[in-house]
Amino acid sequence: MIEYTEHLVLFLIAVVANWFSALAGGGAGLIQLPILIFMGLPFSLALATHKIATVALGLGATMRHLREGHLDKLILLVIFLAGAPGVVLGALFILDVNGRHAEIALGILTLMLSLYSWFRPELGLTTSEKHRDVTGLAIGALGLFIIGFANGALSAGSGLFVTLWLVYWFGLEYKLAVAQTLVAVGLGWNGTGAVTMGAVAEVKWDWIPALIAGSLVGGYLGAHTSIQSGNLLIKRLYEVITLLVGLKLLWG
């Protein structure tokens, strides 16, 4: 009976965490990863388990966004091809690095995302496509490679960087940026990170089914809520989530 209760708790945690992530374009690790640690998993085991489970977030969100035609094939291809190698390198790199130092650095950068978006009130409210030439795509790809490296090394918050990068560099509105992030990062990057982590780190496999089910449901519901919401609401939620993620990373 206790085991069934534990799996129900894991499912509900995954639904809530991935609902917020699908709505704001990142941040599932803010809720899910610390709770896995609180439930008794060491950091490396919790991180590997979390990464594998969050692949279902991308699947759930993709199912919903495909119905709306929100996906930009060129941007999705650039995100995946540029970011996936960074994910692999980051996942291997973090095994030999002081994780706390990396968390502090990422926390400071994440807080800067929140402040940048807040003090740019017009940012991401409308779409104005830009930097679609070869040079622009190359610089955009470099930025995504760096963010992919952070995604492989630390799960919390990297999707938020992708969302803002798509808004800032490629001129997408928040709603469309979130859609690309959830599909390319949720499926592509997290899938790559999950395979890498599964090969080099231990995973709590008996928790995976409940977490995957919750991620799938949460991803779909979050994407649906995002589609129904306006860009200003998504922008404000993005700013709140980045603020909380940044503070959480600094707090430890």
C-alpha positions in Angstrom: 0.0 0.0 0.0 2.9 2.3 0.8 4.4 1.7 -2.6 1.2 2.6 -4.4 1.0 5.8 -2.3 4.6 6.7 -3.2 3.9 6.2 -7.0 0.7 8.3 -6.7 2.7 11.1 -5.1 5.4 10.9 -7.8 2.7 11.1 -10.5 1.1 14.2 -9.0 4.5 15.9 -8.5 5.3 15.2 -12.2 1.9 16.6 -13.4 2.3 19.8 -11.5 6.0 20.3 -12.3 5.6 19.6 -16.0 2.4 21.7 -16.3 4.3 24.8 -15.1 7.2 23.9 -17.4 5.0 23.5 -20.5 3.3 26.8 -19.8 6.4 28.9 -19.1 8.9 27.1 -21.4 11.0 25.5 -18.7 11.5 25.0 -14.9 10.2 21.5 -14.3 13.4 20.8 -12.3 12.5 23.6 -9.9 9.7 21.3 -8.4 10.5 17.8 -9.4 14.2 17.5 -8.9 14.3 18.8 -5.3 11.4 16.6 -4.3 13.2 13.5 -5.7 16.2 14.4 -3.6 13.9 15.1 -0.6 12.4 11.6 -1.1 15.8 10.1 -0.5 17.7 10.0 -3.8 21.3 11.4 -4.0 21.7 14.3 -6.5 23.3 12.3 -9.3 20.6 9.6 -9.1 17.8 12.1 -8.9 19.1 14.1 -11.8 19.4 11.1 -14.1 15.9 9.9 -13.1 14.4 13.3 -13.6 16.0 13.7 -17.1 14.7 10.4 -18.3 11.2 11.2 -17.0 11.0 14.7 -18.6 11.3 13.3 -22.1 7.5 12.6 -21.7 7.0 16.4 -21.1 8.2 17.0 -24.7 6.0 14.2 -26.0 2.8 15.5 -24.3 3.5 19.1 -25.4 4.2 18.0 -28.9 0.9 16.2 -29.2 -0.9 19.4 -28.3 1.1 22.0 -30.3 0.9 19.9 -33.5 -2.8 20.4 -33.5 -2.3 24.2 -33.5 0.4 24.4 -36.2 2.7 26.4 -33.9 5.9 24.6 -34.8 8.6 26.1 -37.0 10.6 23.3 -38.7 13.7 25.5 -39.3 13.9 26.7 -35.8 13.3 23.2 -34.4 16.1 21.8 -36.6 18.6 24.5 -35.5 17.7 23.9 -31.8 18.2 20.2 -32.0 21.3 20.1 -34.2 23.1 22.8 -32.3 22.1 21.8 -28.8 22.2 18.0 -28.8 26.1 17.9 -29.0 26.2 20.4 -26.1 23.8 18.2 -24.1 26.1 15.2 -24.4 29.3 17.2 -23.5 27.5 18.8 -20.6 26.3 15.5 -19.2 29.8 14.1 -19.3 31.4 17.3 -18.1 29.3 17.6 -14.9 30.5 14.2 -13.7 33.9 15.8 -12.9 32.8 19.2 -11.7 31.7 20.6 -8.4 27.9 20.7 -9.0 27.4 23.4 -6.4 29.6 25.9 -8.1 27.8 25.2 -11.4 24.4 25.7 -9.7 25.5 29.1 -8.3 26.7 30.3 -11.7 23.5 29.1 -13.4 21.3 30.7 -10.6 22.9 34.1 -11.2 22.3 33.8 -15.0 18.7 32.7 -14.5 18.0 35.7 -12.3 19.4 37.9 -15.0 16.9 36.3 -17.4 14.0 37.3 -15.2 15.2 40.9 -14.8 16.0 41.3 -18.5 12.4 40.2 -19.5 10.8 42.3 -16.8 12.6 45.5 -17.9 11.8 44.9 -21.6 8.0 45.2 -21.4 7.6 44.8 -25.1 9.8 41.8 -25.4 8.0 38.7 -26.8 4.5 40.1 -27.1 4.6 39.9 -30.9 6.5 37.9 -33.5 9.0 39.8 -35.7 11.2 37.2 -37.5 14.8 38.1 -37.7 18.3 36.6 -38.0 17.1 33.9 -40.5 20.2 34.4 -42.8 23.2 32.2 -42.6 25.1 34.4 -40.2 22.1 34.9 -38.0 21.4 31.2 -37.8 25.1 30.4 -37.1 25.1 32.8 -34.1 21.8 31.5 -32.9 23.1 28.0 -33.2 26.2 28.9 -31.1 24.0 30.3 -28.4 21.9 27.1 -28.4 25.0 24.9 -28.2 26.1 26.8 -25.0 22.6 26.4 -23.5 22.6 22.7 -24.5 25.8 22.3 -22.6 24.1 23.7 -19.5 21.1 21.5 -20.1 23.3 18.4 -20.1 25.1 19.5 -16.9 22.2 20.8 -14.9 18.5 20.0 -15.4 16.9 23.0 -13.7 16.2 26.0 -15.8 18.0 25.4 -19.1 14.7 25.4 -21.1 14.1 28.9 -19.8 17.3 30.0 -21.5 16.2 28.5 -24.8 12.8 30.3 -24.6 14.3 33.7 -24.0 17.0 33.1 -26.7 14.3 32.4 -29.3 12.4 35.5 -28.2 15.5 37.7 -28.2 17.5 36.4 -31.2 14.9 35.0 -33.6 12.1 37.4 -32.7 9.5 34.9 -31.6 6.6 35.8 -29.4 6.5 34.0 -26.0 3.8 31.6 -27.0 5.6 30.4 -30.1 9.0 30.3 -28.4 7.6 28.1 -25.6 6.2 25.7 -28.2 9.6 25.3 -30.0 11.4 24.9 -26.6 9.0 22.2 -25.4 9.3 20.1 -28.6 13.0 20.5 -29.4 14.3 20.6 -25.8 11.7 18.3 -24.3 12.0 15.6 -26.9 15.4 16.2 -28.6 17.7 17.5 -25.8 16.1 15.6 -22.9 16.0 12.5 -25.0 19.7 12.9 -25.8 20.5 13.7 -22.1 18.4 10.7 -21.0 20.3 8.3 -23.2 23.7 9.8 -22.0 22.7 9.8 -18.3 21.2 6.3 -18.6 24.6 5.0 -20.0 26.9 6.7 -17.4 24.8 7.1 -14.3 22.5 5.1 -12.1 18.7 5.5 -12.5 15.8 4.8 -10.1 14.0 2.8 -12.7 11.1 1.7 -10.5 10.0 5.4 -10.2 10.2 6.1 -13.9 6.7 4.9 -14.9 4.9 7.2 -12.5 7.1 10.1 -13.4 6.7 9.6 -17.2 2.9 9.3 -16.9 2.8 12.6 -14.9 5.2 14.3 -17.3 3.0 13.3 -20.3 -0.2 14.5 -18.7 1.4 17.7 -17.3 3.1 18.5 -20.6 -0.2 18.1 -22.5 -2.2 20.2 -20.0 0.5 22.9 -19.8 0.7 23.2 -23.6 -3.1 23.5 -23.8 -3.1 26.2 -21.1 -0.3 28.0 -23.0 -2.3 27.9 -26.2 -5.4 29.4 -24.5 -3.4 32.1 -22.7 -2.1 35.5 -24.1 1.5 36.3 -24.5 1.5 38.8 -21.6 0.4 36.1 -19.1 3.0 33.7 -20.4 5.6 36.5 -20.2 4.8 37.2 -16.6 4.7 33.6 -15.6 8.1 33.1 -17.4 9.5 36.0 -15.3 8.2 34.4 -12.1 9.5 31.0 -12.9 13.0 32.2 -13.8 13.1 34.2 -10.6 12.1 31.2 -8.5 14.5 28.9 -10.4 17.4 31.3 -9.9 16.7 31.7 -6.2 16.4 28.0 -5.8 19.7 27.4 -7.5 21.5 30.0 -5.3 19.8 28.6 -2.2 21.0 25.1 -2.9 
